[in-house]
């Protein structure tokens, strides 16, 4: 397999949660000579060539300072999101009834619930454990089929094929976890304690997600697809990471901004609708030169796009219906649900022409409500020119999605060129 694709599949498998995506990204950056920055240390301007990153739980911001200072050549920011819709474990999740133990879960983001049933599910995230007078997070990944949301047999649900599979999120979504445990036993706490190598009583709380255990794979008759969970938007995160570490030295300062919480609106201390990125840019660029730097800055917001669907082709705008493996889709919306407009789009088209990267257009059907990305809020907050692009995919927000295997290299190439965009 092509080395870039095998790194992509490995990244997808290693990243069942935003915490893991950030952990995986941080490990790669460290191996590439990036140093971890303490955000609470006094801000100071980083010298040319400096490489570093900060971590805020499920968000990560990395920088490679250009040969000129940011105030002289600006930032080239690639932004994407680390989170995907899934099922999250509640604080008091253990539900015992009819000889079963189920775990209460809350849907995170706009997931397609029916795609989570009858699958072998693992459990990953962080467990917060006592540490002296304080606490520490322990990253865990239970990569075994310990959970399942079983469907009701068709004999007991005769209308399912005509009515569709509908689950009540409170009553029918809790995941089956165990059987025949003592009344006082807490099998989740016991499992987590073993995973974190601590005593059950030392577990204070957790941020845990269920995930589909089937590994990412090349699919299709000729390997033209990638099948995996979380392609939206780990596809963009990984492309940005590859581009950052392989981009040639430039005058401009390259920034990779990976945000948690996009799927739930981005309003959090580490989301795109926060001061987090502005703080980071002023820290690495020098606060007194920030306005000059931002005036010279371009933002590339990358989030997966909707490919035309063979069975539902009429859901696409016929003249702006991207196909998989035909390059990044430039997303445009006149109401700025996507940021691309004349000047930024023209620059990107020229860039693609120069690099030999194919590109295409995405516009949502005019009679359907359009989605959005981190692009508009970042562009507005920072006051920087921006555009939105994304590789086309199917089954967005399903537990198992699909994109084109050749598009990943297209996006990496386009982003690599973007980091040097004048
Ligand atoms: Co997305």
Boltz pocket constraint, residues with backbone or C-beta under 6 A from the ligand:
constraints:
  - pocket:
      binder: B
      contacts: [[A, 81], [A, 83], [A, 232], [A, 233], [A, 303], [A, 304], [A, 372]]
      max_distance: 6.0
